[in-house]
Amino acid sequence: MTKILGICLSGLIFLSAIEIPLDEQLTCLSLKKGIEVWSKGQIASSSLVACRFIGQDPLQGKPQIFDLDCSAETFEDELPDFLDYCEEEIEKKGGASLGVVAVGAVDSEGLHSYLAERYEHSEIRNRISEEPIQLISNADLNEFDVLLSYPTALFNVRTDEDLKKLWVFYLIQAMAENRFKKAATEAESKWVAPDETRYMLPAYITVGHGVHKNLNEENLLKNFLSAIQVLKAKGFTDSELADSKSQLVKHLNRFYSEPPSEQLLADYYASHLAASLPCADYSSFMALSFQMIPEISMIDIAEMLKSSFKDDTRQVVIRYPEGAPISATIIQTTLGEYVSDNLEFSPEDAKPVLDEARDAFSQLLITDDEQKMIRSVIHTVAETNPIKLGFIRSDLEKKRLQLLHIHPLRSIATMFTDPYTKQCVAEMMDSFFKWKSFISDFSKRMNQESQRGNLQMYIQGFSLTVRANPDQVRLYINNKEWEKLVKYLIKLNN
């Protein structure tokens, strides 16, 4: 891992693209019905098998991923019933079955043979309808289910620059879906949130999905289309981008562990299979992702918006009560009234930042609420008797976990740029238990970022922020003297 990160950092210094290696231990098989089967053998001495079935629901932007985690002894018996259930669920919704992933103590050759025979004469769909307007009447409905989608073919991820573009697209999707949610609320409709629990990557479809109880379903569709016009013309705010980047890092952390478990790898592979992307080496992909995301700027967002949400890619699916006055002509007329291809976002702040050191550090993700929470936790620990702290330990632990994704230098800067919080940290030194716990947590996070090669580029910006001598800070960091670093910051008169 350290070697990989070293290569990554040296590549960035010389501004050359870094090629991301593929997972050479992954076995991939394409069956006749278009079903993909990916498998990887036993991890360490585990006897667990993590299996994922990947399908596409036409009313969901993100793929549906079903999971089966069981022992190797029972996997062969449980697999047929698991696949029967998944296929039935996807078929009921008019969806498509995309593939199967299995990781762990599994007989890959036997699995491939079984699945090849199973799908040899199967009638399952592996593609959903691509008609631009689909109107589906249902006598059991008493409301309109409206979906506006923008399919996008995801590009291949071969280098770190490709990876950065992938996460730029993810952020645009996330911010657009937040706009769709607001548009649904303004239309007095219920927003239907996409399910992303097990799906890591951006989806190939960006979706606005809501349920409207009134007869005039056009209000909801028009609000969705108007939201696209606004973001194409005016883009997003700095606050939206910062919050989305912070949420993305939290999202990625749910898929990150070294070494990864069978379940994590199965989810990671299933995400790539669903996106039709070759599967990159897990450690390289994750390390570079954590490195690339803070570098994404509004310039990157503006550039990708130019090729996003094209009018000729729009698809509308409406499920409506039987007998409702709705037609494809009406929908087509509405689409014609809301075109956005001629709109282009050019942010005023889309220019190089002169102070690159300060900018790199300022790009580390943290929200205003997270800064308030960090300071509040420090105040509480410093002001509370050690015995009483035991009664609120679970609450403090929940907050610690919520803040775990924040870079430790960003966290410590939050403490030392506020005079009272800095004073509280100093007071904690007088309590063995408080200080030991604080330094232990900080050291653990700093060691993690050090292993990722994710400290050196932030030293200058961090030092400017806390008004410290960068050479002294660099010395502590190079020697991994985390406690000395904190004590040095406490002694600074600023």
N, C-alpha and C positions, 0 to 999 in steps of 0.2 A: 504493500500500500504506500509506504513512504517513498519508495522508488518511483512508483507511478506518479505520485503527486509532485515529486521533484521534476520529473520530465514535463509535467503539465505546466509548472510554474516557469521553467526555463523557456518553454515554448511561448508562453504569454509575453515574456520579457522581449523576445525577438519578433513578436507579432506574427508568428507563423502558425498556420492551422495545425492543430494536434489531432491526429487520427485516433479514433476510439476503436479499440480491438473488439471483435465479436466474441461471443461466448462459444469457445470451441468445444466445450463438453456437452453442449445442448444438441440433442438429436431431433431433427425436424422431418416430418413426412406429410406430403400432400395427397389426400385420398381423392378418389374419382368424383365424389360429389362436392368437391371444393372444401371439404372439411380438413383443417390443419391439425396435426397432432405433434405436440412438442413434449419431449421428455428428457429428464436428467436423472442420473442414478443416485445411489445412496450418498447422503452427506454424513461424514464421520461414521459413528457407530449407531446412528439412529435407525429405528425400525418403523418409522412413520412414513406414510405416503400422503402428500398434499395434492389433491386433484382439483382442477378448475374446468368448468364448462363455460364457454363464452358464446353469448348470443346477442342479437341486436333487436331491440324493441323499437318499432317505428315511431312510438310516442316517447322515446327517451333519446336524448342527445348522446349520452354515454352508453357504452355496451353494458349488458347485464352479465355479471360474473357469479356463477353458482359455485359453492365450495363443498368439497368432501375431504375431510381430514380423518384418517383412520390408520390402524395398524396394517402392516404388510400382510399379516395373516388373514385379515378380513376384507382386504381391498378387492380381491377378485370376486367375492360374493356380493359386495355392496355396489360395485360399479354399475351393473346393468340397471338396477332400480334407480340409482342416481341419474343415469343418463335418460331413462324413461321419463322421470319427473321433469328434468330440465327441458327436454324436447317438447313435452306437453305444454309447459308454461310458455315457451317461446311461440309455439304454434298457435295457442289460443289468442295471442296478441297480434298475429299476422307477422311475426318477426322472422329472423333468419338465424340459423345455427352456423357458427363460425369455426369452432374448434375445441380441442381438449388439450389441457396441460397436465402433466403428472411429474412430480418431483419427489425423490426419496427412494426407499427400498422397493423399487418396482421393476418387474421384468419388461424392459422396453420392447424387446422383440415380440413377446407374447401380447403385450398391450396393442402394438401396431397391428398384429395379425387379427386380434379380436375386433378392433375398430374398423379395419378394412373390410372384414366380412359383414359387420353390422351395417355399414353404410353403403355396401355394394348395391343393394336394391332398395335403399331407403327413399322415401318421397319427401323428406324434409327439405325446406327451402334454405338456400345459402345466400340469398339476396332479397332485400326488401324492395318494394316498389319505388321507382324513381320518377313517377308521374309528378309534374309540378303542382297539380291541384288534385287532391283526393277528398271526396265528400262521402262520408259513410253514415248511412241512416240506421238508427237503432230505436226500435219501439220501446225499449226499456229505459231510454234516457229521458230526463226532464231538464237537461242543461246542455250547453254547447261546450265541447272539448276542442280548444283551438290550439294548433301547433304551427309555428312558423320556424322553418329551419334553413340553415345555410350550410350545405355540405362543402367540405374542403378536403382535397387530397393531401394528406400529410407527406412532407418531403422526407427523403431518406436521411438518416442521421449517421454521418460518417466521421465528422470532425467536431471539435469544440464549438466552432462557429455555427454549424448546423444545430447543435444542441441548444445554443443560445437562442436561435430562431424558434426552435420548438417551444421553449419556455416563454418567449415573447408571445407566441400564438396562444399558449395556455392562459397567460395574463389577460390578453384581449378577450378571450372567451369568458373568463371569470368576470371581468368588468362589464362585458356586454350582458351577461346573464343577470347581473345585479341591476342593470338598467331595465331589462325585461321585467324583472320582479317589480320594480317601481311602476313600470307602465301598466302591469296587471292590476296593481293596487289602485292606480288612478282611474282605471276602467271599471272599478268596483267588482273585480273578478278575483278568483282564488288562484294564486301562483302555484304551479306544480314544479317543485324543485327537482333537478336531475339527481339521480343516485350515483354517488362517486365513492362509496365506501371502500371498494376494493380496486378501483380503477385509478392508476397513477398518472397517466399521460393526458394531454389534451385529446378531446374527442374529434372525430372527423366531421361531426355535425355540431354547429352552434344552434341552440334551441331556445325559443321563447314559447312557453307552454302554460296555458291557463284555462280555467274552467269558468264560464260565464253563464249565469242563471237566466238572464233576460233574453228576449227574443232577438234583440239586435246584437248579434255576435260580431258584427263588423267593428264595433267600438274597440273591442280587445285587439283584433287584428290590426286596425289602424294605429292603435297606440304602440304596438310592437314595431310596425313599420316606421312610425315617426321617431321612435327611440333610435333606430338604426340611422335615420337621416341626421339626427342631432350628433351622434357620436362620430359619424363619418365627417361631418363638417367641423365639429368643435373638439373632437377627441375626448380625452379623459382628464381629470384633475390630478395634480401631484399627489393629493391625499388618497385618491382612488388607487393610484399606482402603488404607493407605499403600502397601503393596507393589503392590496392583492399580493404583493411580493411577500409580505409577512405571512399571509395565509398560505401561500404556496410553499414556503419553507416548512411550516407546520405540517402541511399535507405530505411533503416528501419525507419528513422525519418519521411518519407512520410506516414508511416502507424501508426504513434504514436501520441496519444493525450489522455489525462486523464481529463474527461472520454471520451471514443471513441464515435464518431458519428455513426449513422446507416450505412453510406457509408463506413467508415473505418472498422467497424466490418464485413460488407458484404464482403469487399475485403480480410480481414483476414481469414474469414471462407472459402471463395472460394479458397484461396491459399492452405489451408489444405485439402479441398476436392479434389482438382486437384492432390495433392501429395499423396492421399490415406493415410493421417495421421489423427489419432484421434485428435480432436481439444482441445488444452490445454487452460486453463484459460488465457484470453488476458493479464491482468496486470502482472501475474507471468511470462508468456512467454516473454513479451517485456522487463521487468526489468532484467531478467536473461540473455537475449540476449545481452543487452547493457553491461552487466557485463562480459560475456564470451568472446566477440569478441576481446577486447584488449589483452586477455591472449593467443590468438592463436599464436603459434610460427612456425618457419620453421620445427621444429621437428614434429609437428602435421601434417604439409603439407606432409612431406616426408613419414610418416607412412601411410597416407591415399592414397598416390599415388601408393603404392604397390598393392592395390586392385582396382585401377581405370583404365579405358581405356583398358580393357581386349580384346585381339584379337578376341576371340570367341563371343563377344557381338556386334561387329561392324555391322552396317547396312549402305548400300549405296543406295540412291535413286537418279536417274538421269532422268530428263525430257529432251528429245532431239528432234531435228528437224527430221521429217519423212525422212527416207532414209539414215540417218547418219550411218557410219560404226562403230557400237558399239555392243558388245555382253556381256552376263554374263561371258563367258569364259575369255574375255579380262580383265574384272574388277576383277575376281577371281585371275588371274595371278598377277595383280598389288597388290592386298591385300597380296598375298603370299610373295611378295618382301619386304614388310614393316611390319615386326612383331616387337612387343615391349614387349612381356611378360617377356623376359629374361633381360630387362633393369631395373635398380633400382637406385634411387636417394638417396645418402647418404651425406647430406650437412656437410661440415667441421665444421660449427658452430652449429651443432646439439648437443649441450651439455648444461648442467645446467649453468645458469648465477649465479656467486657468489654473486654479489651485488643485492639481490632480490628487495630491496626497490627502488634502482635506476632503475632497469629493469622494475618494475611495472609501474613507471611513464613514462619511455621512450616508453612503449608500447601504451601509449595514442596516438590516431591517429592524425597526422598532416603532411602535405606534405611541401616541400620547398616553393612551390608557395603560399601555404596558410600562411606560416610564413612571406613571403614577403608582402602579402596583408595586414596582421594584422599590420605590422610596417608602411606600407604606409598609412593606414587609420589613425593611431595615428599621424603620421607626418603631414598629411593634416589637421586634426582637430586642432592640436596645432599651426600650422603656419598660419591658415586662420582666418580672421576677422569674428566674430560671425554673422554679417549681411551677409557677402558673403557666409558663410556656408549654409545659407538658399537656395541659388541658386543651390547648389550641393547636397542638402539633399537626393533627390531620388537616386542618384548614390551611396551615402554612405549607404543608407538603403539596396540597392541591395547587396552590399558587405557584410553588416552585416548579411543578411539572408544566404549568401553563406558560412559564417564562423560559423553559429549558431550551427552546429553539433559538433564543437571542444570543448573538455572539458575546462571549464573556467580556471582551474589551468594551463593547457597547454598553453592557450592563454596568460595568465598573465606572465608566464615564458618566453614566446617569447618576450614580451615587456621588461622585466627586465634583460634579458641576453644581450641586445643590449644597449650600453651606451647612444646613441643619443635618442633612443625610450624611455628609462627610463627618460631622461631629458625632453622629450616632455610631458610625463605623469605628471611630476612634474609641468610643466608650465601650464597645464590645470587646476590645482588647483586655479589659479588666476582668472579664468573665472567661474562665478556661473553657467551659462548655460552649458558650456562644461563639467564641473566637475559633475554636477547633472546628466546629460545624461549618462556620462561614468559610474559613480557609480551605477546608476539605472540599466543599462544593465548588469553589472558585478554581482550585487546583485541578480538579477532575475535568472541568470544562476547558481549561487552558491546555491541558495535556491532550484532550481530544482534538482541539483545533490545531495544536502543534503537529500532531500526527498527520493531519490533513494538509499541512503546509499552508495554513490559513491565518497566519499571524503577521508575518514580516511586512506585507503590503499595507497594513493598517497602522504601523507604529508611528509614522510621521503625523498622520491625521489625528490619531488618538492623543499624541503628545501636544499637538496644537490645541485640542479641545480642552484638555485638563491642565494646560499650561505647565507641562513638564519638560525636562531635558530629554530629547529623543535619543541621544546617545546613552543616557543612563537607563532609560526604559528598554532600549534594545539590548543592553548588557544583561538586565534581569531576565528578559525573555529568552535570549540565546542560552543562558545558563539554567533556564526553567526554575528560577527562584521566585516563585509566585508570591510567597508570603512577604519576602523582602520588597517586591514591587508594591504591594498594598501598603506596607509600612512607609515606604518612600513617598507615596502619594498622600498619606495622612500628614506627613511632616511638611509638605509644601505649603508655603504661605501665599495663597492666592484666593 
